[in-house]
């Protein structure tokens, strides 16, 4: 028996040695490909030792690699090099993308990056040599190929390699590994893969190659046929809007309170709510916003619900009460759909509608999107006097906020003189990343005064050189510029019947470690406190997500409105809730909304994020880790409560995707109230 075992071991060793010696190129491709995928997970979702995504990546690399056996010699090298370059490119893009968006890249979004020609600096500012480490992989593969070529490896393999047999054997191994991996996946795993909302969770479970391939399918599917899954989506749409899903939208004490008033939205770029709580050397970071919050109605638990469309997602969600699409960006991929919006509904009430921005109209495709959203007039870069880049009034992506507000004011005053009612959105620009224009932000002292035990006094300023310190200075400049504008509004003869809605469009896109420097900086040494230090503040991933809320303020210089719309509103609220809340005040109604009037739903609201995370009055739930963080002390959380909230969130994410992809408001909206469809787009497209 022992001899038989020895013979089997000896034969196995010989077979393995023979396989390695005759498959050096394939094995090199396999190992190097796996190294790249493991590195990416390590640098992003930090799960290097998770076997599940490793096996899926391994299976796909083997299956793709098996086709290489149809080629011989140098052509086989070219085939494997092609795929290594594809993997490497995907890894570099996703690594950089993850740093910037804390998510993974989508083909639909990458296709829209042409709209982001002026934010290249923001991305490059995050780029480090570490992001390019993947380039080493194809370079190593080339060196291996060169050595094999010099050793006559290819000449030998042409004579002895049995291509068909090796292809079938290798393919079978890949299929077996894939079959095992997929058999261990849960329903939740498959649900995430199908919906493509929680990209981090997909990569953590299925690896980057499966994620990227699935994303390509998801991106192409609606492009190939807008009728793909149409009937199912139409049924979901009708059931949702004929049920009691929107039972919290109705009359309340604020109904019609703003009817007939002019409305100006101030889109405050990257202004986070946590800035309002900061002071340095007895100076507030955001004195203007703080003052407006006290004079008006301030929503202190307000969250943008953006995906990779960032600012454009906020514009879309605010005006439509729909969430961003799961794959792609609405402003670039689905801009031509029919949406019910605030500008359109106010136009029906004889309002003049406009938008203003100091950037190019092509940015985020606004030149096409804004008219479709109902803006009658656009005042973009060409409508303003843009200073030279060396000028103090040219900051970051173009005209400074200070100069923009100065030039915007007379334009809005003229609009008021020529129209009885108007609604406009003015989009600021200066506080966009990278926050690197310190010489133009003005002075804001972030230094600290340290008194030593011997009585000596030392001034340090470690914070100013950090990413969060630069952001604070940039935000302070934006706030001061806003203050100049508000003072001009107060002294102007116009705006007596105008309500201003100020909102932060999204967080600063700073990483947790970058913001952690604010809370855990040792101002004496410049070092960062660790968990061992008594001064350490636990700024965990949950705290970081919850820190992404932004200000939402309703303000007017009209004292009657100030008296009626005043105070702090603490209910959890999302951008999707702005339209129903404000619409009720303005006397406009949109049947096809996903949000709620916050004064009706109050603390029962559930704020849904595009990745499947959600926030309630009691907890914040992370859909990727399936863990939650209790936000209200003393709350007892039952699993049934979690499941109900997940169902609530999933359904609304499904509905918003159905509406956007299949243009259901136009195609099926009239049928919700059993009305006739007369010449709908669907019928026209079938003619």
N, C-alpha and C positions, 0 to 999 in steps of 0.2 A: 504493500500500500504506500509506504514511504517513497519507494522508488517511482511509483506512478505519479505521486504528487510532485516530486522533484522534476520529473519529465515535463509535467504540465507547466510548472513554473518556468522551467528552462525554455520551453517552447513559447510561452507567453512573452518572456523577456526578449527572445529572439524576434518575435513578431512585432513587438513594440519598437525595438531597435530598428528593424527593417522599415516600419512605417515612418518613423522619425527621419531616417536617412533618405527616404524617397518622397517625403512630403514636407521638406524644410520650408518651402515658400508658403505653403498653405498654413503651416503651424505658426510661422512668423506673422502672417496676416491675422490669424486668429488671436494670438496673444497680444499683439499690439493694438488690435481693435478693442479688445476687452479692457486693456489698460486705460484707453481713452474714455470709455464709458464709465468705468469705475472712478476715474479722476473727476469727471464732471459731477457725478453724484456726491463725491466727497466735498467738492467746492461749493455745491448748491444746497441740496437737501440733507447732506451730511449723513448718508447711510451706506458707507463703503462696504460694511460687512453684512448687509442684507442679502440673503441668498436668492430671494424671489426675483428681483429685477436682474440680478446677475445671470440667472438661468435663462430668462427670456432674451436678454442681450446675446448670451452665448448661443442659444438656439437659432436666432435670426442671423447672426454672423456666420454660423455654420451653414445654414440653408442658402444664404446668399453666396457664400464661398464655394459651395458645392458646384455651382454653375461654372466656376473657374476651370473645372476639369475638362470642359469642352474646348479649352484653348491649350495650346502647346507652347513651350519655351518662353520666349520674350513676351508673347501675347498674353500668357497667363499672368505674368508680372504686371502688365498694363491693366488687366482686369482687376486684380487685387489692389493695385495702387489707386485706381479710380474710386473704389469703394472706401479705401482708407482716407482719401481726400474728402469724400462726401461726409464720412463720419467726423473727420477733423473739423470741417467747416461747420457742421451742425453743433459740435461741441464748443467751438469758439463763440459762435453766435448765441447759443443758449447760455453760456457762462456770462457773457457781457449783458445779455438781455435779463438774466436773473438778477444780476447786481442792480440793474436800473429799475426793474419792475417787480422783483421778487416773484417771478413767474417764468414760464418757458415760452419760447418763441412759437408763433403760429404763422403758417404760410399766408393766411389771410391778412394778418397784421403786417408781416414783412412786405407784402405787396403794397401796403398803404404807407410804408415808410418814405416813399417819394413825396408824401405830403408833409413830411417833417424835415424839409431841407434846412430849416433854420435852427433846429435843435441838435444838430450834429455835435456841437461843442459840449452839450450836456452828456452825451453818450461817451465822447472821447475823454471827458473829464474823469469818468469812472474807469477808464481803461488802464490796465497795468500790465507789465510784462508777464505776470502770472497768467493772465487771460489767454496769452498766446503760447503757453507751454505745450499745447497740443500739437503745434507745428513740428515738434521734435519727432513725433511718431512716424509720419510718412518719410521724414529724412532718414530715420533709422532703418526703415524698410528698404529705402533706396540703397543704403550701404550694404544691407544683407544681400540684396539682389546683385549688387556689383561684385560682392565676394563670391556668390554662387556662380555668376557668369564666368568669372576668372578661373573657377575650379572645374569648369566643363560640366557642371551639374545639369544644365539644361540639355546638353547633347546626350547625356546618359539617360535622362528621363524620357526624352522623345522615343528612345528605343524600348524602354521597359515599362513605361507607365500604361496601365489599363484604364483609360479615361472613363469609359461607360461604367465599369465596375466601381471605380472610385467615386464617381458622381452619385450612383445609387446608394452606396454604402454611407457616404457622408450625408446625403440628404436624409436617409433613414435615421441616422443618429440625431440630426437636428430636429426632425419631426418628433422623435421619441422624447427628447428633452422638452420641446415645446408642449407636447401633449401632457407631460407630467406637470409642468408649470401651470398650464391653464386649468388643469383639473383641480388644482389647489386654490384657485381664485374664488372669491366669494361673490354673491350677487351684488354686493356694494361695489366691489372692484369692477365688475362688468358694467354696472350702471354708470360709474364714473367714466369708464372708457367710452361708452356710447354717447354720453352727454358732453364730454370734453370740457367740463367746467373747471374741475379742480386739477389743474395740470401738474402741480407738485405731487399730488397723491398718485396720479397716473405714472409719473416717472419713478416714484418710490416703489410702486408695485410691479410695473411692466417694463421699466427701463426706458432710456431715451430713444432707442431705435423704434420700438413699438409705438411710443408716444408720437414721434414725428411722422411715422407712416400713417397712423390713425388720423392725425391732424390733417395730413394731405388729403385723405379720403373725405374727411368732414368738410374741408375747404372746397373741394371740387364738386361735392355732391349737389349743393344748391346751384352751382354755376352750370353744371351739365343739364340739369332740369329743375326748373322752379316748381314743377308739379310733383317732385319726389316726396312722397309722404304727405301729399296735400290733403287728402280726405281725412286722414287721422288728425292732422293739425287743425283742420276746419272744425271737426267734431269737438276737439279739446277747446277750441276758441268759443264755440257756441255754448257748450256746457258751462264753461267758466263764467261767461258774462250773462247767462240767464239764471245762474244760481244766486245764492245770498253771499257770495264772496265779498261783495263791496257793501255789506250791511252797515259798516261804520261811516259811510259817506252820506251825510244828510245835513239838515239845518242845525245851526247852533247860534250862540249869541254873537258870533262874528260874521254871520251870513250877510252878504251884500254891504258890509260896512265900508268897503272901498269902491263900491260901484260908481263909475264915472270919474274916478281919480286917474291921473296919469301914473305910469309905472316905469321905473328905471331899475334894471338889474345891474349891479356892479359885481362883475366876475373877478374876484380877487385871486390872482395867481398864487398858488402854493402857500396860502396863509393857513397855518395850523392853529387850532384853538389853544394849544398849550402855551403859545406865545403870549396870550393875554394874561397869563399868571406869572410872567417873568418880569423881574426888575433887576437892574444892575446900577449900583451907585445912585440909588434913589430915582432912577429913570425907568419908566415903563417902556417895554419894547414896542407895545402897540397902544400908545395913549389915545389915538383917534378912535380905533375900534372899541377900546374899553369905554370911552365916553359915549359913543353911539349906542353901545349895548345897554348903558344905564338910561339913556334918553328914550330908547325905543323898546321893541319887543325882541328879546334875545333867547335863541334856542341853544342851550348849552350842551346838549347831547345830540348833535347833528352830524351825520356821517355821509360823505360822498360815497357813491357806489360805482366806482370806476373800474374798468378792466384796462386793457392796454391802450385804449383810446384816450386815456387820461382826461385832458381838458375837454375834448370833443365828446367823450362819454358823459361828462357832467352837463354840458349844454343839452345833449339829447335827452337825458333822463329828466332834467329839470323841466323841459318844455313839453314832454310827452307823458310823463309818469310811466315810462317803460324802462326796463333794465337793459344794459348793453348786451349785445349778442354774444353767444358763447365762443364762436369762431369767427375771426375777422373783426373789423371795426365798422360800425354803422356808417360813419361819415365817409368812408371810402368804399365799402362793399355794398351797402344797402341805402345809399343816400336818396335813391329815386323812388322809395316807397311812399305810400300815402299815410301820413301820420296826423293825428289830431293834436294840435299844439296850442299853447297860450297865444302866440301871435295870430294864428288863424282865427281863434275864437274871439279875440278882441277886435280883429279886423271886421268881423260880422257886427260888432257894436260901433263901427265907424271910427276905430282907432287907427292912427298912422303908426306903422311899426318899422323899426330900424335897428341895425347893429353897428357897433364901432369897435375898431381894433387897430392898433398901430403896426401890426404885422401884415404880411402878404395875404391876400384873399385866398391864395392857393393853399395856404397852410391848413391842414386837415380838410382840404377840399371844400372850404367854407364858401367859395364862390358859387358852388353848385348846391350845397346843402342849405345855406341860409334862405335863399328864395323858396326852396321846397318846404322849409319849416314855417314859412309865412312872413319873413321879413320883407318889407316892400322896398327898403333902401339899405345899402351897405356903405359905410364910410370906413374904408380900410387904408392901408399904407399910402395909396396914391392920393388920399384926401387930406393928408397931413404934411406939414413941412418937416421933412426928416433931416435932422442935423448931420454934420459930418461925424465919422466914427470917433474922431479925436475930441469932439465936443462933449462937455459934461452932460448934455441932454441926450446923448446916445449911449444907452446902457444895454448890454447883453444882446438881445435880438433886434434892437432898433430904438425907436423913440422912447425916452424915459417916461415913467409914469407922470412925473411932474409936468413935463412939456405936453404930454398926451392930454392930461386933464385940462391944462390951460387952453389948448386948441379945441378940445371937445365942448367946453362950456358954451361958447358963442354959437356953435352949431346946434346944440340942444335948445338954447334960448330961441334961435330962429325957428326951429321946429315947433316950439310952443306957440310962437307968434302966428304961425301959419296953419295950425291945426287945433281943433277943439280938444281932441284927446290923442294921446300918444303912448306908446309902449316901446322901450328900447333896452338893448343890452350893451353895456360897454365893458370890454374885456381888457384887463391890464396885462402888462408885459414884463416889467423890470424884474419882478421877483421870480423869474424862471431860472432853473438850474442851467449852467453852473453858477454858483453864487460867488463869483470871483472878481467882481469889479469894485474892490474895496476903496479905490481912489475916487469913485464917483458916488458912493453911498452917503458920504458925509461922515461926521464924527459921531460915533456911539461908543462910549467907554465900557469895555468888558473887563477891565483890569480889576484886580483884587488887592486890597491892602492887608498885609500880614504884620501883626505885632508879635515879635519874638519874646521869649522869656526874659532876655536881658534888656527889654524895653525898646530895642531898635525896631524901626518900621521899614518894611520892604514892600514895594509894589511889583506885582507880577501880572502877566497877561498871557497865559497859556491858551485860553479859550479862543482868542481871535484867530489863531492859526489852524483851528480845527474846522472840519466841514460844518458842524453845527454852529460854530461861532460865526462863520461867514454867512450862513443862512440867517442868523439872528440880525446881523447888520443889514443884510439885504431886505429882510422883512420890515425892519425899523424904517428904512428909507421909503419903502412902499407905503407904510402907514403914514408917515409925515406927508408924502405926496397926496394921499387920500385926504388928510386933514386940510391941506391947502384948498382942495377941491370943495370940501364940505363948507369951509368958511366962505368961499365964493358963492356957493349955493345959498347960504344963509343971507348974504348981503345982496344977492340978485333980486330984481323985481319979479323974476319968474319963480317957478317951482312951489307956488303957494298951494297948489292942488296936486302935488306930486309925491308919490311914495317911493322910497328907495329900498330895494331888497339887496342887501349885501351878503355875499356868501364866499367862503373859501372853496375853490373848485376841487382841490385834492390836497393831500399832504405833500411834504417837501421831497418825498422819494429818497430820504436819507435812510441808511441802513440802521439796524438796531444798535450796532456797535458805535456808529457815528453819533447817534442821539444819546447813547449811554455816556458819552464823554461829558455831556451837560450835567447829568445827575451824579456821576461818580468821578469827577475831576478833583484831584488834590491840588488846590490852587497854590500850595506852597512849593510843591515839587514838580507839578505838571504831569505826574503819573496818575494812572487810573486805579481807584480803589478796587480791591478784590473782595471776595466773600469773607475773607479772614479779617478784613478791616471793620471796626465798629461803625464807621461812617458809611459803609456800603449800602447802596439802594438797589433792591432787587428789581431791575428793569428787564423783565422776562419777555418772551415772545408775545404773550397775551397782552401785557402792558403796552408793548410796542404797537400792536394792532389797535388797541383801544385809544392810543394816543394819536390816531390818524383822523380824529374828528376835527371839524373846522367850524368857524363861526357862521351863524345864520342870523341876520338881524333885519327887522322891518323898522324903518325909520322915516320920519318926515319932519320938516320944519313947521308944518301945520300943527298948531297946538291942539286943535280938536282931535286930530288923529293921534298925536302923542299921548293924549290923555286916555284914549280908547285902546291903543295898542302899546302896552307898556308892561314890563316885568320880565322875569326869567322863567322860561318854559323848560322843564327838566325831562320831559318824556323822551325816550329814545326815538330818533327820527332819522329817516334817510332822504336822500335827494329825490327819490321817487314819490315822497309825500308832499313835496313843495307844491306841485300843481293842484292836487285836490284841496290842500289847505288854503292856498292863496286864491285858487279859483272860486272857492266858496265865498271868500271875502269880496271878490270882484264881480260875483254874480254870473260866472261862466261855468259850464258843465261839460265835462268830457266823459262819455260813457265807457271808454276803453282805457281804464287806468288800472295800474297794479298797486298804487299807493293809497293812502288814506288821509282824510282830513285829521290832522293830529289832535284837534280839539274834540273829535268824536271818539276816536279809538283810544286816546290818552296812553296810559302805561301798558295797555294790552298790545301795543305795536310790536312787530317783529321786523327788524332791519335786516334785509337779505343782501349779501354780497355776491358778485358774479361767480366766485369760486365755490359757492355753496356754504360758506361760513354765515353765521347769523348772530344777531344781538337782540336780546330781550331786556326787559326791565330787571331781570334776575341774573342773567348769565350771558357770556360770550362763548359761542361754540365754534371749534375749529374742525371743519369737515375733513381735512386731511388726516389729522391725528386722531379724530373722533374723541377728542377730549374737550372739556369745557372749563370755564373760569367763572366762578361766582362773583358777580359784580355788586350784589346787595347782601350785606352782612346778615346772616341769620336765615337766608333762603334755603329751603330744603327742596332739592331737585329730584323728581321722580323720572325714571326712564321713559315712562309713557309720555311725559311732557316733552322730553327731547325728541321722541319719535314723531309726535304731532307737529312740532316746529319744523323738523326736517321735511315732512310731507308738505307742509305749507310752503317752505322755501323751494323745494324741488318743483312743485306744481307751477309756481310763478316763473321760475326760470324756464320751464318748458313752454309756458304760454307766451312769454316774451320772445323766445326764439321762433315759435310758430308764427306769431304776428309779423315779425321782421322779415323772416326768410320768404314767407308766402304772401306778403302784402295783404293780410287778412282783414285789416280794418276797411280797406277798399273793396276787397272781393267778397267778404262775408259779413261785414258790419251791418248792412241793411237787413240781413235776414235775422239778426238777433231780436229785432222787434217785429218779426214776421212781415217785413215790408218786401215789396217786389224788387228783384235785381234787374235793373234796366241798363243793359249795355255795360255790364261789369267788365273789368280788365280781363278776367278769366275767360269770359265769353268771346271778347274781342281777340284774345290771343289764339283761340281755337278756330276762329273763322278762316 
